[in-house]
Amino acid sequence: MSTFNGIGTMYYGHADPLPDGTYTATEWFVIFWVPIFPIGSYRLLCMDEKPAIFPPGIKTSYASAPVPLNKKQVIKTYAISVMVIVVIAALFLL
């Protein structure tokens, strides 16, 4: 999972958390951080978080195991993405 100038892959979502700290997220191919299509769903465990200098932010390392594609998470991500794009477009048109 990595992006360069907003193009690449990212995890979106946080579903089915378990007491061991793992949860399900879906890996997406993104363009300008907007999810385009899902690659697969994974059970993730955050292993390490450290500050990143370039680009600024936090770099997180995960342990992951593939799980069946979480269709509910995919639909929710598409719905949120469409709403955000509509709001941004409306702001530019005003």
C-alpha positions, 0 to 999 in steps of 0.5 A: 500500500503506497501512493505517490502524489495521490496515485496508488493504493490505500486502505479505506474503512474500519469494519468488524473490529475484534478484541485482538485489535484487528479490523477489516479494511479494503485496499483501493486503487486511488487517483488523487486519494479518491477511491476508484476500484477495490483491490481486496479486503484485509484483516489489519493489525497496526504494527507501527506508527511513526512520523513521516517527513516527506510527505508530512504525516504519519507512516503506518505499518500493518500486518495483513491477511486477505479476507473476502471482499467486504461489499458493504464497505465498498458500497459505503466508500463509494457513497462517501466518495460521491458525496464528497465530490458533489460537495466540492463541485458545488463549492466550486460552482457557487 
